[in-house]
Amino acid sequence: METIQQFAERHRLRVSRDGCNDPIISGRRTARHHIFDNGDGRLGVLLMFDGSPAKWTNAKKKAVAVGLIVRQDGGSEGTMLFDSANLRQSRMALNLTGARIKRILTAEQKEVLAFSLQAARQAKAA
């Protein structure tokens, strides 16, 4: 089984810490959507929709269709477990949370971005 750190490295994701200092992969859609380590070799997805049961129901249907297991089912939030070795389940978890994949830049792309940043800073200072 794969740890959350290994999963993050394989998918080029950033691992951060939650309030309990547990490692998580945060989503960009909302800070409360994230991927966590369940502690039994499986990873989990936490989805929290602000007072929207329809969004949770829709997300749950999509996830169950590819094999995620619903662990907690609340009115507008819940958790699901998935096998990180299963590509379809992993992609669904990333999609549901909106986890941001780190870009890998070439040397030319880095140079262009550095030039753009320098030009913007000069324009702001002027």
N, C-alpha and C positions, 0 to 999 in steps of 0.2 A: 504494500500500500504506500501511497505517496503522501508526504507531509505538505502542509500549506506552503512552506518555503520552496519545496521542489516544484509544486504546481505553479507557483508564481514565476519561478525562473523559466519553466518550460513555456509559459504563455506570455512572458515579458511583462509581468505585472508588479506593482509595488505593494509590499506588505507594510502595514502600519499596526498600531496598537489601539485597542479599544479602552474603555474606562476601567476595565479590570486587568489591563496590561496583557490581554490575550492577543495573539497575532490574528489580523483580519486583512482581507482584501476589500477595500471600500469601493462602493459604486459611485459613479458620478451623477446619477440621476437624483439621488438623495443620499445624504450621509448615513441614513439608517439602513439602506440596502447594502448587504455585504456578504462575503464568503468567509466561512469560519471552519476551523478544524473541530470535528465532532469528538475526537478523542478515541475513536474506535477504528481508525484507519480510513474512515470516510470523511468527506468534506460536506459542509452544509451551506445552505443559502438562507439568509434571513431577509424577508421582504416586509416592509412596513409602509402601507399606504394610508395617508391621513384621512380617516373616515370614508374610505371608498371600498366597500365590499366588492363592488363589481370589478375593480382592477385586480384585487387579490384573487377572485374567482377565475378571471380570465388568465392570469399568470399561472395559477395552479393547474388549470386544464392543459395549457401548453406544456408545462413541466412534466406532468404525469404522462402525457402522450409520448415523451421520449424516455421515460423510465425513472424520473426522480421520485423519491418516496416522501410523501407528506408526513412530517413528524409532529408538527403542531399546527392546528388549523383554527385561527381566531377569526373574528368578524372581518377585519380588514388587514390582517397581518398573519404571518406564519413562517414556519421553517420547513425546509425540504432537504433531504440527504441525497447525495449523488456519488457515483463511482468516478473518481478523477481519471481513471484509465479509459473510460468510455468517452470518446471524442464528442458524440452527439450530446451527451449529458453535460460535459464540460462547457461546450459552446452555449448550451441553453442557460447554464448558470451564469456565464459571463454576460450573455445578452440580457437576462433578467435584471442583473444588478447594475449593468452599465459600467462594468469595470474598465478602466482606461488602460489600454495597452501602450507600453513605452515604445516610442519610435526609435528606430535605429537609423542614424543619419550617416551619410557618406561624408567624406572630407569636403567635397564640393558644396554639399548642402549646409554643413556647418559654417563654411566660409561665407556663403550667401546670407545666412541668418545673422552672423556676426556683423557683416557689413550693414544689413538693414537695421539692426539694433543701434549701431554706432550712428547711423544717419538720423534715426529717430531721436536719439539723445542730443545730438547737435541741434536739431530743429527745435527741440523743447527748450534748450538752453538759450537759444537766440531770441 
